[in-house]
Amino acid sequence: MQQNDQTLRVGFIGLGIMGQPIARHLLKAGTPLMVWNRSPGKSAECEALGAAVAETADAVLASCQTSFMMLINEQAADDVLGRGRPDFATRMRGRRLINLGSVAPEWSRKLGEDIRQAGGEYVEAPVSGSRIPAENGELVGMMAGREADISVARTLLSPACNAIFICGELGKALLMKLAINQFLLAMTTGLAEAFHFAQMQHLDLATLKAALDAGPMASNVSRVRSAKLMTADFSTQASVDDALNSTRLITEAAGAAGIEAPVISTCRAILQRAADQGYGNDDMAAIIRVFEDRPLAS
């Protein structure tokens, strides 16, 4: 790929809870960005750090040889890229797309094929972490794709990450992310259940948190979520809706491979109930409300 004056900037499409802090880290590291978000107001902070703000996603793809994309799901990504429309090939020819979003591994693999057929390049680059790690530049990245394109993506994304792992062919990075999320989701669900158990047994929640923090199971995730559970602070680090989407991706991938996933299936049912009860935009610690409102039958 040859650069010219019109493709010196790097694009960034999607400035949500995770996308915006990642974009800020890239800007602070000196990466010249052009950003776009469906809600234009979210671009202001990046603009203050020197980013160019595009009026459309098309403008980003047209102006930037390499673009990051972090959108909520596969449909949003297809809409933004114009996938399935005649102009998709024109839009992607000579361009490199680095997808940070949590999407279905098979969808990602097929997107990569479509982009390469159009004459572009694609890197699958999901990240593990929530809002605080994103703000602190402490995400864990996973990448899949061609070596030369991974090298570019790794250099660009490094300011937002503690570590980046190369996972092989397209689909494998997302499968790695899903495996990590299985543990995260099971841990968070178990923690919420433990705090509900303690509440119902009239235990002191501050003592429970202190005992957990002092023990061998303590982690940054458990410390943050136990503080939320102790104080009923459900301001969003990673939302119920995002966690529910992750359980969907995991159970679908497990089902396609004939893998048993009973724990994550239970997590999915609990998260679905939380979303149905109106907690979808809250932090996933809000699943404790499911136990409080109507305990699950044994």
Secondary structure, 3 states (H helix, E strand, C coil): CCCCHHHCCEEEECCCCCHHHHHHHHHHCCCCEEEECCCHHHHHHHHHCCCEECCCHHHHHHHCCEEEECCCCHHHHHHHHCCCCCCHHHHHCCCEEEECCCCCHHHHHHHHHHHHHCCCEEEECCEECCHHHHHHCCEEEEEEECHHHHHHHHHHHHHHEEEEEEEECCCHHHHHHHHHHHHHHHHHHHHHHHHHHHHHCCCCHHHHHHHHHHCCCCCHHHHHHHHHHHHCCCCCCCEHHHHHHHHHHHHHHHHHHCCCCHHHHHHHHHHHHHHHHHHCCCEHHHHHHHHHHCCCCC
